[in-house]
């Protein structure tokens, strides 16, 4: 099945600027990174994984001839999420291994090149 790239009207990603700013200060040279920091990073990645977009779906494009009102009709629809796997949680006392770092990196890289599924109505 062919894919058609569309531009979304809105990106429904949760806004976490303050959380990201605080996490950047904690995950820096000279700071101690603990499980709570990795858990917060996992939460942020997972909230991005679950994001959606709103898009215009045309259900009637301008009609021609003697039928119809020659008007384009659209409705707002929401994509399904990206389909990227969630990051597994960590807890107090867990050792943050290279595998966990790789998992975090892999999810972030997957989000850079992901697709969303849309339910496209057929125009009349």
LINLINBEL-V421934 format. One record per residue. N is the residue number from 1. NEAR is the number of other ideal C-beta (glycine too) atoms within 8 Angstrom. D_CENTER is the distance of its C-alpha to the mean C-alpha in Angstrom with 2 decimals. Layout:
# LINLINBEL-V421934
{{N;NEAR;D_CENTER} {N;NEAR;D_CENTER}}
This chain:
# LINLINBEL-V421934
{{1;2;22.38} {2;3;21.49} {3;5;18.13} {4;4;18.14} {5;4;15.62} {6;6;14.90} {7;5;13.92} {8;9;11.89} {9;8;13.95} {10;6;11.40} {11;6;7.85} {12;8;7.60} {13;7;6.08} {14;6;9.09} {15;4;11.74} {16;8;13.28} {17;6;15.53} {18;6;18.63} {19;9;17.32} {20;9;16.11} {21;8;19.51} {22;8;21.43} {23;12;19.80} {24;8;20.64} {25;8;24.20} {26;9;24.46} {27;9;23.16} {28;7;25.76} {29;3;29.08} {30;3;31.68} {31;8;29.43} {32;3;29.29} {33;8;25.91} {34;6;26.06} {35;11;24.14} {36;7;22.90} {37;11;21.21} {38;13;19.52} {39;11;18.59} {40;10;17.01} {41;11;15.08} {42;13;13.97} {43;8;12.98} {44;12;10.87} {45;13;9.09} {46;10;8.81} {47;11;7.53} {48;10;4.47} {49;14;4.65} {50;9;5.32} {51;12;3.38} {52;10;5.53} {53;12;7.84} {54;11;11.57} {55;13;13.95} {56;8;17.73} {57;12;19.34} {58;10;23.02} {59;10;25.39} {60;10;28.52} {61;6;29.23} {62;7;32.56} {63;10;35.37} {64;5;38.56} {65;5;42.16} {66;2;43.68} {67;4;40.80} {68;10;37.91} {69;4;37.30} {70;6;35.71} {71;7;32.58} {72;7;28.91} {73;7;26.98} {74;8;23.22} {75;8;21.10} {76;9;17.66} {77;10;15.41} {78;8;11.89} {79;12;9.88} {80;7;9.38} {81;9;6.25} {82;11;5.72} {83;8;8.89} {84;9;8.65} {85;6;11.29} {86;8;11.32} {87;11;13.55} {88;6;17.02} {89;6;18.57} {90;10;21.58} {91;7;24.52} {92;5;27.56} {93;4;29.88} {94;7;27.43} {95;3;28.02} {96;9;25.05} {97;6;25.80} {98;5;24.85} {99;6;23.01} {100;10;20.67} {101;9;20.18} {102;8;19.51} {103;10;16.94} {104;13;15.02} {105;8;15.48} {106;8;14.55} {107;14;11.09} {108;9;10.49} {109;8;12.13} {110;11;10.23} {111;12;6.92} {112;6;9.43} {113;5;10.56} {114;9;8.32} {115;6;9.11} {116;11;8.48} {117;7;11.68} {118;10;13.56} {119;6;16.84} {120;5;19.11} {121;8;22.37} {122;5;25.51} {123;7;27.42} {124;6;30.93}}
